[in-house]
């Protein structure tokens, strides 16, 4: 399969991820900060405009690339999460992209991360880091 998740898998993976009721948004972002494929849960109204969302994607890509500098000593990041007043934001770095998840603020972060990793399954283990 090489080192890229096939584009046909993006939509299917996102649909499965969005079946988790706590998730507001799921999307794959490339390392330049561009959204490859993403979707909000049907009943969600985004907090940010499209322009602001693009800024978030770019910032996310920058933070992921910065964290990679410490992989040699601490190991690769499996996922990161931040809890805000209105939502939880989680990122799962893959080789050439990032899975970005936003969820409701009361979500159990570790339980959700486990579910996401199970959904990514083989893709996550194959495509996460070297």
Buried (B, 14 or more C-beta within 10 A) or exposed (E): EEEEBEEEBBEEBBEBBBEBEBBBBBBBBEBEBEBBBBBBBEEBEEEEEEEEBBEBBBEBBEBBBEBBEEEEEEEEBEBBBEEEEEBBBBBBBBEEBBBBBBBBEEBEBEEBBEBBBEBBEEBBEBBBEE
